[in-house]
Each structure stands twice: as structure tokens, then as C-alpha cells.
Amino acid sequence: MQNLTASARNESLLKSWANSVDKYTKESINETIDQYLLDCLPARDELLSRMEQYGLEQGFPFVGPLAANLLAMLAASINARHIIDLGSGFGFSAMHMARVIPDSGLILCVDDNEENRKTALKYFEEAGVAHKIKYYDGDALDLFKKDESEVDIIFCDINKEQYPEAFKLGWPRIRKGGYFVADNMLWHGRVLTSEDQQPSTQGIRELTRLLYSTANARTVIIPIRDGLSVTLKTA
Ligand SMILES: C[S@@+](CC[C@H](N)C(=O)[O-])C[C@H]1O[C@@H](n2cnc3c(N)ncnc32)[C@H](O)[C@@H]1O
């Protein structure tokens, strides 16, 4: 893929999201709004543009700039210092948060694909944020056994059938005033139809139920791209 202009990259992002839509859901993505919101974003710097391009070239399901922007804003808004990024891929989501946390902060990343870790670490080095990252190989849920400290934010972007378990393990670890954030909560519209009983869709439905029924949890599902839930721990 040749180097794309920012607007060509936005178009590719929309196409790659639309390609992941299945037969039930074609009408459910609001491409026009996503297009408008992408066009509103300021131009990304050279490194982020390159990461976006890498994700597009690989057909990698990364969160994209709209959701990543929200993650960075949430981290900055609560002066987050300790973050868990579950399903870190080539580091796009973590990069946005790493750039806004202080030098003494730490993001625990985890992914079950060794190649993703290597690629991400190169980007973190290049951005000068590698000292704020610890990146584990292996299953994301095992991370909760390796590290028991309190965290400000958990961002969950792993296999969808594991979402309820990730919340159950992660929620007790989040401090009051911290956030549990999950991507793909609209699952390209699959959650809208009761015909869809795939384990991934069920996982998202169950997490949604948990998010809205847990004590001291205040949740909003933001319908940008594929839907991000943001859950504040209020007590
Ligand atoms: C949707 S991608 C996330 C990318 C990343 N959050 C971003 O937007 O830049 C999901 C990643 O999580 C990994 N993954 C899925 N389930 C996992 C699990 N249970 N443990 C570890 N990694 C997992 C996949 O290999 C993939 O790289």
C-alpha cells in the first residue's frame, strides 16, 4: 500500500470497518457519521499515521483514531498512572494512553500473538514511551494473576466471549473514579438481532448486562465506530 493521504486513510478505515459487517448488520453502521467524525479529527502525527497505515495494510482490527482519542482523553482526565490494556495488538490503543500518562506511569499490555508484541515494542521505542510499558505474551486473563495492583483504567479488547470474565476479574482492581472501557460493544450490529447467538455476541450481551447491573458502576455506551462502553467506578 502506498503512503495514503489523511483523507484516503479515513476512507480506508471506513471500508475496513464496513468489511467486517456480516449479512445481518449491513444497515447498522452509520458510516456517514463515522466519516464526519473522522474528518473532524486533527491530522495525526507521522508515527500515528504510520501505525494506522500498518493496521490497514495488515487488515488488523485496531480501535482506530476515534476510539483511541477517547482512551487518551479518559486517561488524561483522571491523571491515570496505571493502566491495563487487554489485547494490545501492535500497540495502537496503548500508544495513545502511553503518550498522556506521566513518565512514572505504567501500562500493562498483553497479547497472545508474539509478532504483535514485537511490532508494538518497536513503535513504543520509537515514540519514547517504552519505559512506561510492560508487554506480556499470553492469555490476557492470566495477567490478573501476575499483577495484583490497583489500576486507574482497564481497556478490554480481547476475544468477545471472554469479556464477562475480564470484567469480573478486572472490576475489583479498578480504583474509585477509575474506568473499565470495552471496545466493540455494538459488535457491528450483531447485538441488535436475537437471531445471532454466537458465543462472541453472547459475551458482549452478558458484559452489557453486567455493566448496567453492577453496584457503583455508571456506564455509557458511546456509539462511535463499533461502540465503546465506558464504565466509571463511583464508589
Ligand atoms: C481487536 S485486537 C486489539 C488491538 C488493540 N487494542 C488496538 O486497538 O490497538 C485484539 C488483540 O487481542 C488479542 N487477543 C484476543 N484475545 C486474547 C486473549 N484472551 N489473550 C491475549 N490476547 C488476546 C488478539 O491476538 C489481537 O491482537
The ligand as an SDF file (V2000), in Angstrom:
LIG
                    3D

 27 29  0  0  0  0  0  0  0  0999 V2000
   -9.0020   -6.2230   18.3610 C   0  0  0  0  0  0  0  0  0  0  0  0
   -7.3030   -6.5210   18.5480 S   0  0  0  0  0  0  0  0  0  0  0  0
   -6.8630   -5.2280   19.6500 C   0  0  0  0  0  0  0  0  0  0  0  0
   -5.9070   -4.2230   19.2010 C   0  0  0  0  0  0  0  0  0  0  0  0
   -5.5550   -3.1020   20.1360 C   0  0  0  0  0  0  0  0  0  0  0  0
   -6.3880   -2.9910   21.3060 N   0  0  0  0  0  0  0  0  0  0  0  0
   -5.6370   -1.8300   19.3550 C   0  0  0  0  0  0  0  0  0  0  0  0
   -6.7460   -1.3840   19.0780 O   0  0  0  0  0  0  0  0  0  0  0  0
   -4.6170   -1.2880   19.0070 O   0  0  0  0  0  0  0  0  0  0  0  0
   -7.3350   -7.8380   19.6830 C   0  0  0  0  0  0  0  0  0  0  0  0
   -5.9990   -8.4060   20.0300 C   0  0  0  0  0  0  0  0  0  0  0  0
   -6.1630   -9.1730   21.1970 O   0  0  0  0  0  0  0  0  0  0  0  0
   -5.5240  -10.4240   21.0520 C   0  0  0  0  0  0  0  0  0  0  0  0
   -6.2980  -11.3230   21.9170 N   0  0  0  0  0  0  0  0  0  0  0  0
   -7.6020  -11.7060   21.8020 C   0  0  0  0  0  0  0  0  0  0  0  0
   -7.9670  -12.4500   22.8630 N   0  0  0  0  0  0  0  0  0  0  0  0
   -6.8830  -12.5370   23.6580 C   0  0  0  0  0  0  0  0  0  0  0  0
   -6.6260  -13.1640   24.9010 C   0  0  0  0  0  0  0  0  0  0  0  0
   -7.5620  -13.8600   25.5440 N   0  0  0  0  0  0  0  0  0  0  0  0
   -5.4120  -13.0090   25.4410 N   0  0  0  0  0  0  0  0  0  0  0  0
   -4.4390  -12.3130   24.8190 C   0  0  0  0  0  0  0  0  0  0  0  0
   -4.6130  -11.6900   23.6470 N   0  0  0  0  0  0  0  0  0  0  0  0
   -5.8210  -11.8040   23.0620 C   0  0  0  0  0  0  0  0  0  0  0  0
   -5.5350  -10.7350   19.5800 C   0  0  0  0  0  0  0  0  0  0  0  0
   -4.4340  -11.5280   19.2420 O   0  0  0  0  0  0  0  0  0  0  0  0
   -5.4270   -9.3240   18.9790 C   0  0  0  0  0  0  0  0  0  0  0  0
   -4.0900   -8.9720   18.7630 O   0  0  0  0  0  0  0  0  0  0  0  0
  1  2  1  0
  2  3  1  0
  2 10  1  0
  3  4  1  0
  4  5  1  0
  5  6  1  0
  5  7  1  0
  7  8  2  0
  7  9  1  0
 10 11  1  0
 11 12  1  0
 11 26  1  0
 12 13  1  0
 13 14  1  0
 13 24  1  0
 14 15  1  0
 14 23  1  0
 15 16  2  0
 16 17  1  0
 17 18  1  0
 17 23  2  0
 18 19  1  0
 18 20  2  0
 20 21  1  0
 21 22  2  0
 22 23  1  0
 24 25  1  0
 24 26  1  0
 26 27  1  0
M  CHG  2   2   1   9  -1
M  END
$$$$
